[in-house]
Amino acid sequence: MTTGNPDTGERWRVGVDVGGTFTDLALVNDATGAMSIHKQLTTQQDPSRAVLTGLETLLARAGVAVGEVSALAHGTTLVTNAVIERRGAKTGMLVTRGFRDVLDIAMERRFDLFDLSITFADPVVPRELRLEVDERIRYDGAVESALDPDQVERATRTLVEEHGIEALALCFLHSYVDDRHEAAAREVVAARFPGLTVTTSSEILPFMREYERWSTTTVNAYVQPLTDRYLRRLEDGLARMGFAGSLLIMTASGGMVTPAIARRFPVRLIESGPAAGALVAAFLGEQIGEGDLLSFDMGGTTAKGALIRNGRPLRRYEFEVARAYNYKAGSGLPLRIPVIDMIEIGAGGGSIARVDDRGLLAVGPYSAGADPGPACYATGGDSATLTDANLALGYLEPDAFLGGRLNPDGPIETRVAGPLGISLDRAAWGIHEVINEDVARAFRMHASEIGFDYRRCVMIAFGGSGPAHAVRVARKLRIPRVILPVGAGVMSAIGLLTTPVSYATLRSGQILLEDLGAGGIESGFRPVIDQATGLLAAAGIALDDMSVERRLDMRFHGQGHEVEVVCSAGISPGELGKRFLDAYAAIYAATPIDAAIEIVNWKVEASGPSPEFARGYKPFPGASGTDCEVGSIDAWDPQAGERRRWPVLDRYALEPGQTVVGPALVREDEATTVLSPGDNMRVDSMGNLVITLAEEEA
């Protein structure tokens, strides 16, 4: 799809979101608002190939030369998938003597007290690749045992020559207080083994809890060589095409960083694509005046939900990857990185349907992905997938969606309908509805954990599969309205174009509030601010164009965990204490009397200016002036329990202010919206489809 008029000025930018099944691209002109979008299958063996070929196709379609593109913003699930599938580099670890087993001891918590057979995610560095060295810095920064450089060299040589490691993690006790031993060890390794990738825990996460810090550091080291190779292939391919603009990479916290920063901190790229989706949902919510939202992003492999409160996505500094059990916190590898708070499950267009050992229908979490893909893609897949079911139900048109070329009835009949002894329509509807219920259940659990009421929010749905499932999922969650933006199928790629360059970080530094002298708050923030703004300055952002957000983790002295408090520049210790008491009372409804307050972690997010496209967002142009109804199709009507003739509408022919009462299919290039019987759809002034659920079922 292309909108607006091409412009020969060098104001074009491209957003690219690489997913497990599809690679989405969006091209925008900041000055005119002209936009083109494109979607194609991901090349799983080398995702950079899909990026490069997709970019060529997109630019050719829009009539834009690659030399006119000033920036390419990139989000990817590469790092996430590498950890889940264990495709990272062979990684070694040097630790303080006596602490070799910290990664195995973990938190000493059982995430399920009554399951005697539970398993945990294995560390990315096995025990035999963790070697101890004699060194120790105390909690107050005093050196108890000096570091022996020769011992560091011998241990590293053992790991390199006997085990063939590609990456090394240096994780020493209390390095968040004083990093001199990790820095010295890094110099030794760099001098003796220049080809080895080295990560220090004090650089990745100067955080006081050893297990989370070391787990984060080892994952960073584990994916660093893979990330470097991918970015090198991408940069080389772009250079061959003649691209001379800036390449920016999305992080899990929703900020953009340069390839140099991405190479140093690849763990920050986990969930970078989904983060862009949550940000664009918040951005659209601001445009339409809605502050409390559920961002629902469903693609070919996964479904993601993010909660937006008062116009801002919820953020946190902890995340789990590679969970051994779906939905169960504590079963994965903990990462202490700034992330947008979201829930993700294995539910997407490629989710494989089967009859399980109990004789019940199960769909996902396994996906056919892009290779071999759903059966209807005609690329070698023979499994019954969600996309096959939606095509069989009439919710997708065979000639109007990407890849649809074959009849999907065979796999559904053989693998689902036959074993269950039901009709093909019932089997396909069962696949569709199981996914809806799985998504709704996951979102329901996520919202209940933080006290979010879906009945008072609006859903913004997007992704290649999101519009086909949004209304049914919203009905299960009792969400009254669903909004589907133009270009919903590639919305995460568009979201990449609305995000400024930014970097978020933290540093542990315990101090009692009463011990802070004049300027003590500013002194505590200074090294964290310098790190964040320094990285932005290296990316070419002027200091005057940066904004800095400050937050503190605070607690009553003696407590084990903290409450986050927003901290403005120039705040006094007395005012900060009041803010903490208010934040504490808001969570726990009461505060202890006469207990000392302490600061634990200092958090900073530095951001550059918003892109011009975001500051002057222009809606898509109006209707094409043609009849919006372009045909009809036999589709499964769940209320009637039989097939009915549903109209098919052209999304690009709908006029602002136009209303439609379901049932109907609304077709666009990258996605199809399923409007249930009785639901009311209105086109707003920006071209969004605003669906109000039928009252009798809301």
Disulfide bonds with the S-S distance in Angstrom:
none
